[in-house]
């Protein structure tokens, strides 16, 4: 068994090279994991000579200290897996990349969706991340790096957590499991300094696939510098592929490796929830001190939401903690909150603030319970939306408008960075009414966040990066897209308004978005590219899509009824007929999403026909959705 563990460590350290600087990528492709090997592992050709690992033997982390804080079990309807595979199938690891995340199918049973995220694949990915982290942190062996692991409520969560833990532990790193957790909490664990909770973590892994169906799962990775980027994910997957093939060749992937002694468990969500609670108390306390400074210099408002009725819809994801652990300690009434229990089959509705049925559910909960405010999260709590006491939604453009109003009160004139599908009315609201600057960028939450950080680095102040999907990140919160923290900013507004003597419940929020121009018609259509169509002539769907966009751009330039957006970072955007359209290429799929907003159905159809005139000239384009729209409207 010791020899077997030693061979596994060989594969781990062979993998370290995969995180090398990408200027050596060509050399890496030739030699795979040969370069940059630790000097104490003798290298012969492309393989390591096995001479024993002495101090590199797998270390067991000490067991829990007695009396360790909050070590209780976290319950989830996910059972451990006992899967045993007699052999390993070939896996295209790069197909698991989804931008800056990794996603795959983790549960069998859906026709046409074979399992791609198996336990051996997961273990290889975790080991590759450990190698990447060792290189990134320039670990010199003076201390063991620490990795925190959490998951949402998916039914595959437990088996993947076990596999991730094995991969990390067998690399010699310290493993701290959080159990049911939120994505923002996982990043936060790399910033918290509290050794009682084994913080900070050097790296963090969240096991989630956001709002995707129950059979999917995936991984998000963090360090204290933020989430990993696309290039980092590609490096890790390339490295994981090498580890997987090496281990498979030696038949070791299914060997019994007891990592339980190397794993600690902590209820970090208690720390994270306390952080959110204190953020609201500070905001309310600051207002109290400002209003009554001579009398209550040291006032700490413990229950600033006393009497507010706020309902939460967690969609059976990981956000159920927010009602009991955040709102109730602040004094809020949370009766009527729903779907707080984790259930990875998501039996009530898709946990997605963009989903119409999900929004109907939280609106109904607010109205039925006569609540002041409703809050809804996605599965892993990095996205959110809200509903006021009348059932009016704060999501998409309205959520961005609300957050912009709050941030621009705190930072006058700052730049608000959004994704590409935000409305012209939002631009007018931010720039004309609020006095800020709207910087419309690309789709993809990481794109939006990175652009806000870039603007700050070149001297243009930005404090908010937010997508219509509900991903929102604030400079004050380390540029983390945190759905719970967005809602904290709303709660801060409620609490500070009350402390200032302003009543009216959520009306204070509704009033902030007065004047936002909203279209009568807003649609998104997905125009698919048949990637196997002969018209592609062997080219990629991306090249074909770019050709479609170029043709549309040319037609738009020659159409006097349309005006192309003067500044645009993605696809083709044009205004006309009182509205606008945006046709862009999907980040990952052979699809051209089309967004249209207009003051009437007739105007929306005119915009649709302008796009149809261009795309219908490309035989591989499936225009059925657009055809139906222009005919039915």
C-alpha positions as CSV (number, residue, x, y, z in Angstrom):
1,X,0.0,0.0,0.0
2,X,2.8,2.4,0.8
3,X,4.4,1.7,-2.5
4,X,1.1,2.3,-4.2
5,X,0.7,5.6,-2.5
6,X,4.2,6.5,-3.6
7,X,3.4,5.8,-7.2
8,X,0.4,8.1,-7.0
9,X,2.6,10.8,-5.6
10,X,4.8,10.4,-8.7
11,X,1.9,11.2,-10.9
12,X,1.0,14.2,-8.7
13,X,4.3,15.8,-9.0
14,X,4.7,14.9,-12.7
15,X,1.6,17.1,-13.0
16,X,3.1,20.1,-11.4
17,X,4.6,21.3,-14.7
18,X,1.1,21.8,-16.2
19,X,0.8,25.1,-14.4
20,X,4.0,26.5,-15.9
21,X,3.9,29.9,-17.6
22,X,2.1,29.7,-20.9
23,X,5.0,31.0,-22.8
24,X,6.4,27.5,-22.6
25,X,3.1,25.9,-23.8
26,X,4.7,24.6,-27.0
27,X,7.4,22.9,-25.1
28,X,4.8,21.5,-22.7
29,X,2.8,20.1,-25.6
30,X,5.9,18.2,-26.7
31,X,7.0,16.9,-23.3
32,X,3.7,16.9,-21.5
33,X,4.6,16.8,-17.8
34,X,8.4,16.5,-18.1
35,X,9.6,20.1,-17.5
36,X,9.9,21.8,-14.1
37,X,9.9,18.6,-12.1
38,X,11.1,18.8,-8.5
39,X,14.8,18.1,-8.3
40,X,14.4,15.4,-5.7
41,X,12.5,13.2,-8.1
42,X,15.0,11.8,-10.6
43,X,13.7,12.1,-14.2
44,X,14.5,9.6,-16.9
45,X,13.2,10.5,-20.3
46,X,9.5,11.0,-19.8
47,X,9.1,8.9,-16.7
48,X,10.2,9.3,-13.1
49,X,12.5,6.7,-11.7
50,X,10.8,5.3,-8.5
51,X,13.3,5.5,-5.6
52,X,10.9,6.1,-2.8
53,X,9.6,9.5,-1.5
54,X,11.0,9.7,2.0
55,X,9.6,12.9,3.4
56,X,7.1,13.1,0.5
57,X,5.1,10.1,1.8
58,X,1.4,11.0,2.2
59,X,1.0,12.8,5.4
60,X,-2.1,12.4,7.6
61,X,-3.5,15.6,9.0
62,X,-4.1,15.6,12.7
63,X,-7.6,14.7,13.8
64,X,-10.0,17.3,15.2
65,X,-9.0,19.0,18.4
66,X,-11.5,18.4,21.2
67,X,-14.0,21.1,21.4
68,X,-13.6,22.3,17.9
69,X,-16.2,24.9,17.0
70,X,-19.2,24.0,14.9
71,X,-18.3,20.5,13.8
72,X,-21.9,19.3,13.3
73,X,-23.0,17.4,10.3
74,X,-24.4,19.2,7.3
75,X,-27.3,17.3,5.8
76,X,-27.9,16.9,2.1
77,X,-29.8,14.2,0.2
78,X,-26.6,13.0,-1.5
79,X,-25.4,9.5,-0.7
80,X,-21.7,8.4,-0.9
81,X,-20.9,6.5,-4.0
82,X,-19.4,3.0,-4.0
83,X,-18.8,3.0,-7.7
84,X,-16.0,0.7,-8.9
85,X,-14.9,0.8,-12.5
86,X,-13.0,-2.2,-13.9
87,X,-11.3,0.0,-16.5
88,X,-11.2,3.7,-17.4
89,X,-12.8,5.1,-20.5
90,X,-11.1,7.8,-22.6
91,X,-12.1,11.3,-21.6
92,X,-11.7,14.5,-23.5
93,X,-11.0,16.7,-20.5
94,X,-11.0,20.0,-22.4
95,X,-14.7,19.4,-23.3
96,X,-15.4,19.8,-19.6
97,X,-14.3,23.5,-19.7
98,X,-17.1,26.0,-19.4
99,X,-15.3,29.3,-19.5
100,X,-13.8,29.8,-16.1
101,X,-15.6,26.8,-14.7
102,X,-15.6,23.0,-15.2
103,X,-18.9,21.3,-15.9
104,X,-20.0,17.8,-16.8
105,X,-22.6,15.1,-16.4
106,X,-22.3,13.5,-13.0
107,X,-25.4,11.3,-12.8
108,X,-26.6,8.7,-15.2
109,X,-30.1,8.2,-16.4
110,X,-30.8,11.1,-18.8
111,X,-30.9,9.8,-22.4
112,X,-28.2,11.1,-24.6
113,X,-26.1,12.5,-21.7
114,X,-23.4,10.0,-20.7
115,X,-21.6,10.5,-17.5
116,X,-18.4,12.6,-18.0
117,X,-17.6,13.7,-14.5
118,X,-16.8,10.4,-12.9
119,X,-14.9,10.0,-9.6
120,X,-11.6,9.1,-11.3
121,X,-11.9,12.1,-13.6
122,X,-12.8,14.3,-10.6
123,X,-9.8,13.0,-8.6
124,X,-7.5,13.7,-11.5
125,X,-8.8,17.3,-11.8
126,X,-8.4,17.9,-8.0
127,X,-4.8,16.6,-8.2
128,X,-4.1,18.9,-11.1
129,X,-5.5,21.8,-9.1
130,X,-3.2,20.9,-6.2
131,X,-0.2,20.9,-8.6
132,X,-1.3,24.2,-10.0
133,X,-1.7,25.7,-6.5
134,X,1.7,24.4,-5.4
135,X,3.3,26.1,-8.4
136,X,1.2,29.3,-8.0
137,X,2.0,29.6,-4.3
138,X,5.6,28.6,-4.9
139,X,5.4,26.1,-2.1
140,X,8.8,25.2,-0.7
141,X,7.7,22.5,1.7
142,X,8.0,24.7,4.8
143,X,4.3,24.4,5.4
144,X,1.4,22.4,3.9
145,X,-1.0,24.2,1.7
146,X,-4.6,24.1,2.7
147,X,-7.6,23.7,0.4
148,X,-11.3,24.2,1.4
149,X,-14.0,22.2,-0.4
150,X,-17.7,22.9,-0.4
151,X,-20.7,21.8,-2.5
152,X,-24.3,22.8,-3.3
153,X,-27.3,20.5,-2.8
154,X,-26.9,18.3,-5.9
155,X,-27.3,14.6,-5.6
156,X,-23.8,13.9,-6.9
157,X,-22.2,16.3,-4.4
158,X,-21.0,13.8,-1.8
159,X,-19.3,11.4,-4.2
160,X,-17.6,14.3,-6.0
161,X,-16.5,15.8,-2.7
162,X,-15.0,12.5,-1.7
163,X,-13.1,12.3,-5.0
164,X,-11.9,15.9,-4.8
165,X,-10.7,15.3,-1.2
166,X,-8.7,12.2,-2.3
167,X,-7.1,14.1,-5.1
168,X,-6.0,17.0,-2.8
169,X,-5.0,14.8,0.2
170,X,-3.0,12.4,-1.9
171,X,-1.1,15.5,-3.2
172,X,0.0,16.1,0.4
173,X,-2.2,19.1,0.9
174,X,-4.5,19.8,3.8
175,X,-8.2,19.2,3.1
176,X,-11.0,21.1,4.9
177,X,-14.5,20.1,4.0
178,X,-17.3,22.6,4.5
179,X,-20.2,20.4,3.3
180,X,-23.2,22.3,2.1
181,X,-21.9,25.8,1.2
182,X,-22.3,28.7,-1.2
183,X,-19.8,29.7,-3.9
184,X,-19.2,33.1,-2.4
185,X,-18.4,31.5,1.0
186,X,-15.8,29.4,-0.6
187,X,-13.9,32.4,-2.0
188,X,-14.3,34.2,1.3
189,X,-12.5,31.3,3.0
190,X,-9.3,32.3,1.3
191,X,-9.6,35.8,2.9
192,X,-10.8,35.0,6.4
193,X,-8.0,34.9,9.0
194,X,-9.2,32.6,11.8
195,X,-7.2,29.6,12.6
196,X,-10.0,28.2,14.7
197,X,-11.8,27.7,11.5
198,X,-8.6,26.6,9.6
199,X,-8.6,29.9,7.7
200,X,-7.4,31.3,5.4
201,X,-7.4,28.5,2.8
202,X,-4.7,28.7,0.2
203,X,-7.1,27.5,-2.4
204,X,-10.8,26.6,-2.6
205,X,-13.0,24.4,-4.7
206,X,-16.8,24.7,-5.0
207,X,-18.7,21.7,-6.4
208,X,-21.6,23.1,-8.3
209,X,-23.2,23.5,-11.7
210,X,-25.3,26.6,-10.8
211,X,-28.8,26.3,-12.1
212,X,-28.3,23.4,-14.5
213,X,-30.3,20.2,-14.2
214,X,-29.9,17.7,-11.4
215,X,-27.7,15.4,-13.4
216,X,-25.0,18.0,-14.0
217,X,-22.2,19.1,-11.7
218,X,-18.9,20.9,-11.9
219,X,-16.2,22.9,-10.1
220,X,-15.2,26.5,-9.5
221,X,-11.7,27.3,-8.2
222,X,-10.5,30.2,-6.0
223,X,-7.4,31.7,-4.4
224,X,-7.3,34.9,-2.4
225,X,-6.7,36.6,-5.8
226,X,-10.2,35.6,-6.9
227,X,-11.6,33.0,-9.3
228,X,-9.4,31.2,-11.7
229,X,-9.5,32.4,-15.3
230,X,-10.1,30.4,-18.6
231,X,-6.4,29.9,-19.2
232,X,-5.8,28.5,-15.7
233,X,-8.7,26.1,-16.2
234,X,-7.3,24.9,-19.5
235,X,-3.9,24.3,-17.9
236,X,-5.5,22.3,-15.1
237,X,-7.6,20.2,-17.4
238,X,-4.6,19.4,-19.6
239,X,-2.6,18.4,-16.6
240,X,-5.6,16.3,-15.3
241,X,-5.7,14.5,-18.6
242,X,-2.0,13.5,-18.2
243,X,-2.5,12.4,-14.6
244,X,-5.6,10.4,-15.6
245,X,-3.8,8.5,-18.3
246,X,-0.7,7.9,-16.2
247,X,-2.7,6.5,-13.3
248,X,-4.9,4.5,-15.6
249,X,-1.9,2.9,-17.2
250,X,-0.7,1.6,-13.8
251,X,-4.2,0.5,-12.8
252,X,-4.1,2.6,-9.6
253,X,-7.2,4.7,-10.0
254,X,-9.4,2.3,-8.1
255,X,-7.0,1.4,-5.4
256,X,-8.2,1.8,-1.8
257,X,-6.7,5.0,-0.5
258,X,-7.8,6.0,2.9
259,X,-7.8,9.8,3.0
260,X,-10.2,10.2,5.9
261,X,-7.5,10.9,8.4
262,X,-6.3,13.7,6.2
263,X,-9.6,15.5,6.2
264,X,-11.1,18.0,8.6
265,X,-14.6,19.4,8.6
266,X,-15.7,22.9,9.6
267,X,-19.0,24.7,9.6
268,X,-17.6,27.7,7.7
269,X,-21.0,28.9,6.7
270,X,-21.5,30.1,10.3
271,X,-18.5,32.4,9.7
272,X,-19.7,33.6,6.4
273,X,-23.3,34.2,7.7
274,X,-21.9,36.2,10.6
275,X,-19.9,38.3,8.1
276,X,-23.1,39.2,6.3
277,X,-25.0,40.0,9.5
278,X,-22.2,42.3,10.7
279,X,-22.2,44.1,7.3
280,X,-25.9,45.1,7.8
281,X,-25.3,46.1,11.5
282,X,-22.4,48.3,10.5
283,X,-24.4,50.1,7.9
284,X,-27.3,50.8,10.3
285,X,-24.9,51.7,13.1
286,X,-23.1,54.2,11.0
287,X,-26.4,56.0,10.2
288,X,-27.4,56.0,13.9
289,X,-24.1,57.5,14.9
290,X,-24.4,60.1,12.2
291,X,-28.0,61.1,13.2
292,X,-27.6,60.9,17.0
293,X,-23.8,61.3,17.4
294,X,-23.9,63.2,20.6
295,X,-26.1,60.6,22.4
296,X,-25.1,57.2,21.0
297,X,-21.5,57.4,20.0
298,X,-21.1,53.7,20.8
299,X,-24.5,52.4,19.7
300,X,-24.4,49.0,17.9
301,X,-27.7,48.3,16.3
302,X,-28.1,44.5,16.8
303,X,-31.5,44.1,15.2
304,X,-31.8,46.8,12.5
305,X,-34.4,44.8,10.6
306,X,-36.8,44.4,13.5
307,X,-40.3,44.1,12.2
308,X,-39.5,43.8,8.6
309,X,-41.1,40.8,7.0
310,X,-38.7,39.2,4.4
311,X,-39.3,35.9,2.7
312,X,-36.5,33.8,1.1
313,X,-36.8,31.3,-1.7
314,X,-33.7,29.1,-1.9
315,X,-35.1,26.8,-4.6
316,X,-33.8,23.8,-2.6
317,X,-30.3,25.0,-3.2
318,X,-27.6,26.1,-0.8
319,X,-29.2,29.5,0.1
320,X,-31.5,28.3,2.8
321,X,-29.1,29.6,5.5
322,X,-29.9,33.2,4.6
323,X,-33.3,33.2,6.4
324,X,-32.2,31.7,9.7
325,X,-28.6,32.7,9.9
326,X,-28.7,36.2,8.4
327,X,-32.2,37.7,8.5
328,X,-33.5,36.4,11.8
329,X,-30.4,37.5,13.8
330,X,-31.1,41.0,12.3
331,X,-34.6,40.9,13.7
332,X,-36.5,40.2,10.4
333,X,-39.6,38.0,10.3
334,X,-39.1,35.2,7.8
335,X,-42.3,33.2,8.0
336,X,-43.4,32.2,4.5
337,X,-39.9,31.5,3.3
338,X,-39.9,28.5,1.1
339,X,-37.8,25.7,-0.4
340,X,-35.0,26.3,2.1
341,X,-34.3,22.6,2.5
342,X,-31.5,21.3,0.2
343,X,-32.8,18.9,-2.4
344,X,-30.7,18.2,-5.4
345,X,-33.6,17.1,-7.5
346,X,-35.0,20.7,-7.3
347,X,-38.6,19.5,-7.1
348,X,-40.3,22.9,-6.8
349,X,-38.7,25.1,-9.5
350,X,-35.3,25.7,-11.1
351,X,-33.2,27.7,-8.7
352,X,-32.5,30.5,-11.1
353,X,-33.5,34.2,-10.7
354,X,-33.9,34.4,-14.5
355,X,-36.5,31.6,-14.6
356,X,-40.0,32.9,-15.0
357,X,-41.5,30.1,-12.8
358,X,-39.0,30.8,-10.1
359,X,-39.8,34.5,-10.1
360,X,-43.6,33.7,-10.0
361,X,-43.0,31.5,-7.0
362,X,-41.2,34.3,-4.9
363,X,-43.7,36.9,-6.1
364,X,-46.6,34.7,-4.9
365,X,-44.8,34.1,-1.5
366,X,-44.4,37.9,-1.0
367,X,-48.1,38.6,-1.8
368,X,-49.5,35.7,0.1
369,X,-47.5,36.5,3.2
370,X,-47.9,40.3,2.8
371,X,-44.1,40.6,3.1
372,X,-42.1,43.7,2.8
373,X,-39.5,42.0,0.6
374,X,-38.8,38.8,-1.2
375,X,-35.3,37.4,-1.9
376,X,-34.5,34.5,-4.3
377,X,-31.1,32.8,-4.9
378,X,-29.7,30.4,-7.5
379,X,-28.4,27.0,-6.5
380,X,-24.9,28.2,-5.2
381,X,-25.9,31.7,-4.1
382,X,-23.7,33.7,-6.5
383,X,-26.8,35.1,-8.1
384,X,-29.9,36.7,-6.7
385,X,-33.0,38.8,-7.3
386,X,-35.6,40.5,-5.2
387,X,-39.3,41.4,-5.1
388,X,-40.9,44.4,-3.4
389,X,-44.1,44.4,-1.3
390,X,-46.3,44.9,-4.4
391,X,-44.7,41.9,-6.3
392,X,-42.6,44.1,-8.5
393,X,-39.4,42.3,-9.5
394,X,-35.9,43.6,-9.0
395,X,-34.0,41.4,-11.5
396,X,-32.2,41.9,-14.8
397,X,-32.2,45.6,-15.8
398,X,-34.2,46.6,-12.7
399,X,-31.7,44.9,-10.3
400,X,-28.8,46.6,-12.1
401,X,-30.6,50.0,-11.9
402,X,-31.3,49.5,-8.2
403,X,-27.7,48.5,-7.4
404,X,-26.4,51.3,-9.5
405,X,-28.5,53.8,-7.5
406,X,-27.2,52.5,-4.2
407,X,-23.5,52.4,-5.4
408,X,-23.7,55.8,-7.0
409,X,-25.0,57.3,-3.8
410,X,-21.8,56.0,-2.1
411,X,-19.5,56.7,-5.0
412,X,-20.8,59.6,-7.1
413,X,-19.8,59.5,-10.8
414,X,-18.4,55.9,-10.7
415,X,-18.5,53.6,-13.7
416,X,-21.0,50.7,-13.7
417,X,-19.8,47.8,-15.8
418,X,-22.5,45.5,-17.2
419,X,-22.9,42.7,-19.8
420,X,-23.8,43.4,-23.4
421,X,-27.6,42.7,-23.2
422,X,-28.5,45.6,-20.9
423,X,-31.1,48.0,-22.2
424,X,-30.7,51.5,-23.7
425,X,-33.1,52.7,-21.0
426,X,-30.6,51.5,-18.3
427,X,-27.9,53.6,-19.9
428,X,-30.0,56.7,-19.8
429,X,-31.0,56.0,-16.2
430,X,-27.4,55.5,-15.0
431,X,-25.9,58.4,-16.9
432,X,-28.7,61.0,-17.0
433,X,-30.5,60.4,-13.7
434,X,-27.8,59.0,-11.5
435,X,-24.8,60.9,-12.9
436,X,-22.7,57.8,-13.4
437,X,-21.1,56.2,-16.4
438,X,-22.4,53.0,-18.0
439,X,-19.8,50.8,-19.5
440,X,-21.6,48.0,-21.4
441,X,-19.1,45.1,-22.0
442,X,-19.4,41.4,-22.9
443,X,-21.6,38.5,-21.6
444,X,-20.0,36.3,-18.9
445,X,-19.7,37.3,-15.3
446,X,-15.9,36.9,-15.3
447,X,-15.6,39.1,-18.3
448,X,-17.6,41.8,-16.6
449,X,-15.7,41.6,-13.3
450,X,-12.3,41.5,-15.1
451,X,-13.3,44.6,-17.1
452,X,-14.2,46.5,-14.0
453,X,-10.9,45.6,-12.4
454,X,-9.0,46.6,-15.6
455,X,-10.8,50.0,-15.6
456,X,-9.7,50.6,-12.0
457,X,-6.1,49.7,-12.9
458,X,-6.0,52.4,-15.6
459,X,-7.5,55.1,-13.5
460,X,-11.2,54.8,-14.2
461,X,-13.1,54.3,-11.0
462,X,-15.5,51.4,-10.9
463,X,-17.3,50.0,-7.9
464,X,-19.9,47.7,-9.5
465,X,-19.7,44.9,-12.1
466,X,-23.1,43.2,-12.7
467,X,-24.8,41.0,-15.3
468,X,-28.5,40.8,-16.2
469,X,-28.2,37.1,-15.0
470,X,-28.0,38.3,-11.4
471,X,-24.2,37.9,-11.1
472,X,-23.0,41.1,-9.3
473,X,-19.6,42.0,-7.8
474,X,-18.6,45.0,-5.8
475,X,-15.1,46.5,-5.3
476,X,-15.8,46.7,-1.5
477,X,-16.4,42.9,-1.5
478,X,-13.2,41.9,-3.2
479,X,-14.9,41.7,-6.7
480,X,-16.6,38.5,-5.7
481,X,-19.9,37.8,-7.5
482,X,-22.0,37.2,-4.4
483,X,-25.8,37.0,-4.6
484,X,-26.1,37.2,-0.8
485,X,-23.9,40.3,-0.6
486,X,-26.0,42.0,-3.2
487,X,-29.0,41.4,-1.1
488,X,-27.1,42.7,2.0
489,X,-26.7,46.0,0.1
490,X,-30.5,46.1,-0.2
491,X,-31.0,45.3,3.4
492,X,-28.5,48.0,4.3
493,X,-30.7,50.5,2.5
494,X,-33.8,49.3,4.4
495,X,-32.0,49.4,7.8
496,X,-30.3,52.8,7.2
497,X,-33.6,54.3,6.0
498,X,-35.3,53.2,9.2
499,X,-32.4,54.4,11.3
500,X,-32.8,57.8,9.6
501,X,-36.5,57.9,10.4
502,X,-37.7,57.0,6.9
503,X,-40.5,54.3,6.8
504,X,-42.4,52.6,4.0
505,X,-40.7,49.2,3.9
506,X,-39.4,48.2,0.5
507,X,-40.8,51.4,-1.0
508,X,-37.4,53.0,-0.3
509,X,-36.0,50.5,-2.8
510,X,-38.8,50.9,-5.4
511,X,-38.3,54.7,-5.3
512,X,-34.7,54.3,-6.3
513,X,-35.5,52.9,-9.7
514,X,-38.2,55.5,-10.6
515,X,-37.5,56.9,-14.0
516,X,-36.0,53.7,-15.5
517,X,-37.4,53.4,-19.0
518,X,-38.5,49.8,-19.6
519,X,-39.5,48.4,-23.0
520,X,-43.0,47.0,-23.8
521,X,-41.4,44.1,-25.6
522,X,-38.2,42.3,-24.6
523,X,-37.3,38.9,-26.1
524,X,-34.3,36.7,-26.4
525,X,-34.2,34.1,-29.3
526,X,-31.6,31.5,-29.9
527,X,-30.6,31.0,-33.5
528,X,-28.7,27.7,-33.7
529,X,-25.9,26.8,-36.1
530,X,-25.9,23.3,-37.5
531,X,-22.3,22.5,-36.9
532,X,-22.5,19.4,-39.2
533,X,-24.0,21.3,-42.1
534,X,-22.1,21.2,-45.4
535,X,-22.1,25.0,-45.6
536,X,-19.5,25.1,-42.9
537,X,-17.1,23.5,-45.3
538,X,-15.1,21.9,-42.6
539,X,-14.8,25.1,-40.6
540,X,-15.8,25.7,-37.0
541,X,-19.2,26.9,-35.9
542,X,-17.4,29.9,-34.4
543,X,-15.9,30.9,-37.8
544,X,-19.3,30.5,-39.4
545,X,-21.0,32.6,-36.7
546,X,-18.5,35.4,-37.1
547,X,-19.3,35.4,-40.9
548,X,-23.0,35.8,-40.1
549,X,-22.2,38.7,-37.8
550,X,-20.0,40.4,-40.3
551,X,-22.7,40.2,-42.9
552,X,-25.3,41.6,-40.5
553,X,-22.9,44.4,-39.7
554,X,-22.5,45.3,-43.4
555,X,-26.3,45.3,-43.9
556,X,-26.8,47.4,-40.8
557,X,-24.2,50.0,-42.0
558,X,-26.2,50.4,-45.3
559,X,-29.6,50.6,-43.7
560,X,-30.6,54.2,-42.9
561,X,-33.3,53.1,-40.5
562,X,-30.7,51.4,-38.2
563,X,-27.8,53.0,-36.3
564,X,-25.0,50.7,-35.2
565,X,-23.9,51.2,-31.6
566,X,-20.8,53.5,-31.6
567,X,-19.1,51.5,-28.8
568,X,-19.7,47.7,-28.7
569,X,-17.6,44.9,-27.5
570,X,-19.6,41.9,-28.6
571,X,-21.6,40.9,-31.6
572,X,-23.7,43.5,-33.6
573,X,-25.8,46.0,-31.8
574,X,-28.0,48.5,-33.5
575,X,-30.8,50.9,-32.6
576,X,-33.9,51.6,-34.7
577,X,-37.7,51.8,-34.6
578,X,-37.5,53.1,-31.0
579,X,-35.7,50.0,-29.8
580,X,-32.5,48.0,-30.4
581,X,-31.2,44.5,-31.2
582,X,-28.1,42.6,-30.3
583,X,-26.9,39.5,-32.2
584,X,-23.9,37.8,-30.7
585,X,-22.1,34.5,-30.7
586,X,-22.6,32.3,-27.6
587,X,-19.5,31.9,-25.4
588,X,-19.6,28.1,-25.6
589,X,-22.3,26.8,-27.9
590,X,-23.1,26.8,-31.7
591,X,-25.8,29.4,-31.1
592,X,-26.3,33.1,-32.0
593,X,-28.5,34.6,-29.2
594,X,-30.7,37.5,-30.4
595,X,-32.0,40.1,-28.0
596,X,-34.6,42.6,-29.1
597,X,-36.2,45.4,-27.1
598,X,-38.8,47.7,-28.5
599,X,-41.7,50.0,-27.5
600,X,-44.3,47.8,-29.4
601,X,-44.7,44.4,-31.0
602,X,-44.7,46.0,-34.5
603,X,-41.4,47.7,-33.8
604,X,-39.9,44.5,-32.4
605,X,-40.9,42.7,-35.6
606,X,-39.3,45.3,-37.7
607,X,-36.0,44.8,-35.8
608,X,-36.4,41.1,-36.1
609,X,-36.9,41.3,-39.9
610,X,-33.7,43.3,-40.2
611,X,-31.8,40.5,-38.6
612,X,-33.6,37.8,-40.5
613,X,-32.6,39.4,-43.8
614,X,-29.0,38.8,-42.9
615,X,-29.1,35.4,-41.3
616,X,-31.4,33.7,-43.8
617,X,-28.6,33.8,-46.4
618,X,-26.6,31.3,-44.3
619,X,-28.1,27.7,-44.9
620,X,-26.6,26.3,-41.7
621,X,-28.5,28.8,-39.6
622,X,-31.7,27.5,-37.9
623,X,-33.9,30.6,-38.0
624,X,-37.1,28.9,-36.9
625,X,-37.3,30.8,-33.6
626,X,-37.0,34.1,-35.4
627,X,-39.4,33.1,-38.1
628,X,-42.0,32.2,-35.5
629,X,-41.5,35.5,-33.7
630,X,-41.9,37.7,-36.8
631,X,-44.9,35.8,-38.0
632,X,-46.8,35.5,-34.6
633,X,-46.2,39.0,-33.6
